[in-house]
Amino acid sequence: MPYNGLINRTDAAALIPEEVSREIIQGIAVNSACLQLLRRLPNMSRAQQRMPVLSALPTAYFVTGDNGLKQTTEMAWDNKYLNAEEIACIVPIPESVLDDADYDIWGEVKPRIMEAFGIVIDAAVLVGTNKPASWPDAILTAATAAGSTVKLGTGADIYDDIMGENGVLALIEDDGFSVDGHVALNTMKAKLRGLRDANGVPIFTKSMADKTAYQLDGEAMQFVKNGAFTSASAYMFSGEWKQAVYSMRQDITYKILTEAVIQDNTGAIIYNLAQQDMVALRCVMRLAWQVPNPINRQSPDEASRYPFAVLVP
């Protein structure tokens, strides 16, 4: 009687079709508001990638008189870095569940993995939750440092807070950028639906029978429902999203674990797969993001220049 049998990757290959990796990557982008809006760069070939960013612009001068001397000028570049960090999860499944299931286990697990990865990315990029140290400051942190936040209720109404002369959009435009998208809490829909013009007519809701099209200054809004951030930190992020970039270092990879233990952060064993007749699917991906924030003629000071602004409580 053999004692060295196990479910190896070949045995479990039917659970993980090869084409699923690309589908998962696409699914994560759908579940992540940030990855839908950030500009994707070619995949990284190593853990860190350098990005030269323009930091000084040339200047031209009038020449005084026929024999006037022409002045010199310069351009300069700084380095910004894309640092790939790992995101992972492990999905343990009892073998008895696999044996008894009469439905597609992988079909049930896959959407939850997409959702989980999307939440982690959005939370780190937008508000800095569990952000790796090598990643740039979260958009909320950097916008606050640049003075690019507006407190809800600052203006006459929420319309003024967003669209007014001192509103969220104006802060981005003052820094030399053009707004091309918004990410907001799902609860922002109610705040926008309640806006009315001077005659008491709703601004966004044209008909009770038609679906409301949420746009601000002609740009569509992404409404976050995954819990990546709450109203305690921010209501809405606006900006020129193509100014932020991300890159994949490693597409999602999978490994079926059968002879392993799963521990918590104290070292306590939560699952012993072999002893408890379980298998586990380990999912890993690596990606990086960055805001190059190059200099522009309208706002040469990097400390106060930022392509995003935030509506905060």
N, C-alpha and C positions, 0 to 999 in steps of 0.2 A: 504494500500500500504506500503510495507516494506521500511525502510530507513537504515537498518543495513547490507545490503548484501555486499559482497566483494569476490574477487577472492582469495581464500586461497590456501595453499600449495597443498591440495588434488585436487582442481580444476585445478591447473597448473602442476600437476604431469606428465602429458603427455609430457610437454616441456622438462623435465629433467629426462631421464631414469637413473636408479640407476647405471648401468654399466658405465656411462659416466665418473665418477670420476676417475677410473683407466685409462681410455683412455686419459683423459686430462693430467694426470701425465706423461704418456708415451709420449704424444704429446709435453709437455713442454721440456722434455729431448731431443727430436729431434730438437726442435727450439732453444735450448740453447747449444752452443758449449761447455761450461764449464761442464754442467751436463752429456754430452756424454763422457767426459774424466776424470772427478773427480771420485774417488772411493766412492761408496755409502755405508754408514754404516747402520746398523739396525735402524729402526725408533726410535726417541727419546720418552721417556716416560714423560718427563717434559721439562720445558722451557730452562734449562741449564744442560749440561752434561759435566762431568769432564773427561779429557783424560790424564792419566799419560804418559809422554814422556821422554825417556832416555836422560839424560843431562850430564852424566859422565861415562866413560868406565873404566873397570878394567885394571890394568897394571901388567905385569909379569916382574920378575927380575932374573938375574943370581945369584946364591949363590956362594960366594967366599970361596974356601977352604972347608975342611971336616967339620969344625966347624962354618962355616959362618951362620949368622942369616938370616932367611927368612923375607922379607919385606911384609908389609901389603898393601892392596889396597882397593878400594871401587867402588861402582856404585851409581849413583844418578838419581833421576827422578824429573822433573818439571811438573807442571800442565798446560795444555792448555784446554780451554773451548769452547764447542760448544754452542752458544747462538741462539736460534730460534727466528727469526724475521718474522713479518707478511707481506705478499704481498697480495694486494687486488685490485679489480676493480668492478665498478658498470656499468651495461649496461642498460640504460633506453630504453624502446620501447613503442611507442604510441599504445594504444589498437586498434586503427583503422588499424594500420599496421598489427597487428596480425590477425584482422578480415578479411582483404583483401588479405593477402598473400596466394598465391597458391603454395608456395615452403617451404622448411624446414628452418624456421627461426633459429632454434638451430644449424642446419648444417652450416649456414652462420656465426653465432656468434662464435662457438667453435674454429675454426682455428685462429681467431683474438685474442681470449683469450690466446691460447697457445703461439702465437707470442709475445703478450704483456708481459706475465710472463717471457718468455725466454729472452727478451731484458733487463728487469729489473735485472735479475740475472746476465747475462753476463756483463752488464755495471758496476754493483757493484763489482763483483769479479775481473774483469780484470783491470778497470781503476778507480774504486771508486766512480762512479757517483751515488749520493744519497745513499751512503753506510750507513747502520745503525751503530751507534757508537759502538755497542757491537761486531760487526763483525771484523775480523782481517783486517789489511791493505790490500788494493787491491794489486794484483800481480805486477802491474806497480810501485806502491809506495814502496813495500817491495824490489823489485828487484833493484830499484834505490838506496835505502839505503844500500843494500848489494854490490853495485858496479857491478851489473850484467846487465848492459845495454850496447848496442853497437849502436853508431850513424851511420845511413845509410851514406855511402860514406867514412867511416873511412879507409877501406881497398882498394885494387886495384879495386875491383868491388863488386857487391852484393854477389857473391859467396864467396868471401873472408870475407865479413862482417858476413856471416852466418856460413860457413864451415871451415874457416881458423883457424890458430893457435891461433889467438886472437879474434875469432868470437863468435857468440852467443852460439853455441854448446859447445865450449871449456870452456866458463865460467861455464856452468852447470857441465861439467865433472870435472873441477878443484875443485868444491865443493863436489865431491864424489857421484854425482848422474848420472843416465843414462837417456838420452832423450828418451821419448816414445810417443811424439806427439807434434803437433804444431797447433796454432790457428792464422790465419792471415786474414788481410783484403782481400776482393775479388780482389782488384786492384793489389795484390801481384802476381797474375797469370801472368799478362803482364810483370812484372819485371823478373819473372823466365823464361818465354818463350823467353825473349830477351837474356838470357845467352848463350854464345857460347864458344866452346873449342878453343885451339890454332889454329885449322884448320878452324875456322869459322863455325863449325857445331853446331847447337842448342843442348844444353845439355838435356833439358827436352822434347822437341818436336822431336819425332823420325819419325813421318810421318804426313803429312798434312791431311791425311784421317782418322787417328786414334785419339781418344780422348787422350789428354795429361794426364798422371798419375803423379800427383804431390806428390812426396815424398822427404824427406830430410834425408839422411843417413838411408834410409830404413823405416822411420816412416811416416805415412800418415799425411796429412795436412787437417785441418778443415778451410773452408773459411767462414768468417762471412759476411753476407749480411743484417743483421737486424739493422745496425746502432748503435750497442752497443758501438762502439768506432770508431774514425776516424784517418786519417793519421796525424792529429795535435798532437795526443798523442802517437801513436804506430803503427807499421806496422805488427809486428808478435810477438807472445808469444810462447816460446818453453820451454820444461821442462819435468820433470818426474812427470806426472800428477797424478799417483797413490799415490804420496806423499801428495796430497791434498784430503780432504774427505768432504762429505756433508751428512746430515741426515735430514729426514723429521720429523717434530713434528706433523704436521697436514696435511693430504691430503686435496685436494681441497674440500671445502664445498660450498653449494649453498643455497641461500634463495631468494624467490620471494618477492619483496617489492611492496606493493600496496597502503598503507596509510602512506606515508612518504614524506619528503622533502629532496632534495639533495642540499647541500650548497657548495660554494667554500671556499677557505682558508681565506676569509675576513668575512665569515658569511652570505654573500648574497645568497638568495635562487635562485637556477638556475632552478630547476624543483619542482613543487608541484604535486606529482603523482596523488593524488585524484582529485585535481581541474583540472588538465590537461588531465585526462583520460589516464594515463600511468601506465605501470608496469615496474619494474626494476629487473634485475638479479644481485645479489651480489655474487661475487666469492672471496673466501679467502683461502690462504694456509700459512703454516709456515714452514720454514726450516732454517738450519744453515750450515755453512761451516768453515773449519779450515785448516791450514797448520801446522801439528805437528813439522816438521823440526827437527827430532831427530839427535843427535850427531853421527858422523861417524869418522872413523880413519883418513880419508884423510883431513877432515876439521872440527877441534874441536871448532872453534870460531863461535858461533851462529850469531854474528853481521855481519859477512861476508859470512855466509853459507846460501844458498837459492836454492831450487830445480827448480827455473825458471830463465830465462833470456829473455830480451826483445830487439827487434830491434826497435829503436826509430828514429824520424826525426833528 
